[in-house]
Amino acid sequence: MKLRLVGFFSGMSAVVASAAWAQTPAEPEATAAAPPVTAAPAPTPEPTSAPKPAAPADELAASTLPEASVNDSFVADPAANAFVAEDGPKLELYGFADFSYLHILGNNRNILKQYVAPYPRFYVGHLNLYVASTLGENWRSLAEVRFTYSPLGDDDKQAADGTFPAPDTQAVDYAELQRTFSWGGIEIQRAWLEYQPFDFLSIRGGQWLTPYGYWNDDHGSPTIIAVHKPFPIGDTFFPEHQTGLVAHGKYFIGSTAIGYAATLSNGRGPYDVIKDLDNNKAVGGRLYLETSAFGNLTIGVDAYRGRFTASTKRYRVDTSGADPVAEIYRTTDVAFDELSLGADVRWLYKDLHVQGEVMTNEARYDERHRPRTVGFDPKPTFAADYRRIGGYLLLGYRTQFFNLMPYVMGEHSSYTNTDLAPPAWAWSAGVNLRPTPNVVLKAELAIATFDGVGSTGLGKDDLPYVGTQAAWAF
């Protein structure tokens, strides 16, 4: 869907904007007494174009932006004392969605089964909308929002009486004779403005996905081969997104490209998308090599370093002086420095797809702000420094039989930041079918096993499950 916005600004007052489909206003005649400017009748809309075609699952990037093709020059209108846009920016809307089925097998007494999904269920997991625009030569923007049914059904928070009450999301619909409905939420996944002064350099500001590996950046359901993301990706060894600045680009040497990204952000924290609770900005980067000498091979390394701070705003009145003075200050509750490192490889050779990532995340607490933890043992203890290790490896082969890709994946994730869950291993096998360029059908059988039982017995039983998904781009 493309919408062209055309407007003009009057000297020191409000603006009158008109939206037209692919229409450019004619230049006004320069006369001393021109009649008042009136909006022309809207033309008949052109037929809506087909949805943006999607590439094969191992090539599609849900974050792909429209090509820059905008002339944003302005012409003066002496009659109206205004500036009229010859051709305003084009707004493109596109996105993806998915519909899934999950059935956890095994004993009903399995605590993980009871926690995740005690009964088989259908659900719409993602409904993500992209709003992209080329704003002029070398300027572009992108916003991505996810529409979700949450907090509906969120019964994972324990109340003081030991129960897990779900929040009440029922509301009265004033437009439908006071009938009730369940409201949901919106997650802003990214919103940024980018300037590209050189072919090898782009500077992006706003909220963006952390540039590391492959799974986090190409996170759209139609681009992902498997039904579920691997444990270390879901457990955010690296931040999923950050707010700040990132410089990135590629430099080509023949058929080989050297790519990079350097980041500066608020880091991680309870409110990191909008504020920083300390003076330490997080830094990170990615360096990778792409070559077509052996099919399509990409090798990369990633790093992130930041400080996590959680604090509480407080208020007091200082009466030590002649006059009382109100003060607002913060007390730090938790603070630790963290370091994440990663390496990744992806090799596409004809119909073969090989992809893997390994990563670590370690944290060292500030001794003055090391949190106390209380588990099933009522005696409180101090949280310990930790180092987590995880990774996955996926192998797939795209056949000519209905564009079908069988795949297998192994993954591992350790949870040394908590004693509740032991290290986990997961093994899955499935098929990925693309009946049309914009539709992907998936089915997989997986089993998760654990090294030990943990302090609560979470790892006592294996966790086998069946998952299916229909994902589509629009």
Buried (B, 14 or more C-beta within 10 A) or exposed (E): EBBBBBBBBBEEEEEBEEEBEEBBBEEBEEEEEEEEBEEEEEEEEEEEEEBBEBBBBBEBBBBBBBEBEBEBEBBEBEBBEBBBBBBBBBBBEBBBBBBBBBEBBBEEEBBBBEEEBEEEEEEEBBBBBBBBBBBBEEBBBBBBBBBBBEBBEEEEEEEEEEEEEEEEBEEEEEEEEEEEEEEEEEEEBBBBBBBBEEEBBBBBBBBBBBBBBBBBBBBBBBBBBBBBBBBBBBBBBBBBBBBBBBBBBBEEEEEEBBBBBBBBBBBBBEEBEEEBBBEBBBBBBBBBBBBEEEEBBBBBBBBBBBBBBBBEEEEEEEEEEEEEEEEEEEEBEBBBBBBBBBBBBBBBEEEEBBBBBBBBBBBEBBEEBBEEBEEEEEEEEEBEEBEBBBBBBBBBBBEEEEBBBBBBBBBBBBBBBBBBBBBBBBBBBBBBBBEEBBBBBBBBEBBBBBEEEBBEBBBBBBBBBBBBBBBBBB
